[in-house]
Amino acid sequence: LIWNQLTNILGDLGFKSQSVGHGIRFSAQSLVFQVPEMVDRDDLINQLRLLDVEATLGTYSLSGTKFNRKKYNKPQPVSWRLQNSTITLPCYSGLPVDTVVSAIKEALKELR
């Protein structure tokens, strides 16, 4: 499975994958990972774009949206942290995993 490949390889690079319960079957076109602490997620997304790998932020913090911040003024710290530190990577049948992983490794080298 592509999820297993990416989780294992990127885990060795310091990425933390979203969890999927044991025995759960799911269909996904993308996977969410928390980027390593010393990596700026936005810079990584931009660098991957230059290498022709589409990526975007991993999740939104609803409590951090303009409406909720104005109404409640209390963004939840965990969701806010995840909004700023997660990335969505492609995951589809036929994905060239080696190409994506190579691009991530190259992007990380450029950013360090």
Secondary structure, DSSP 8 states (H G I E B T S, - for coil): -HHHHHHHHHHTTT-EE----TT-----SEEEEE--TTS-HHHHHHHHHHTT---EES---GGGSHHHHHHH----HHHHHHHHHEEEEE--TT--HHHHHHHHHHHHHHH-
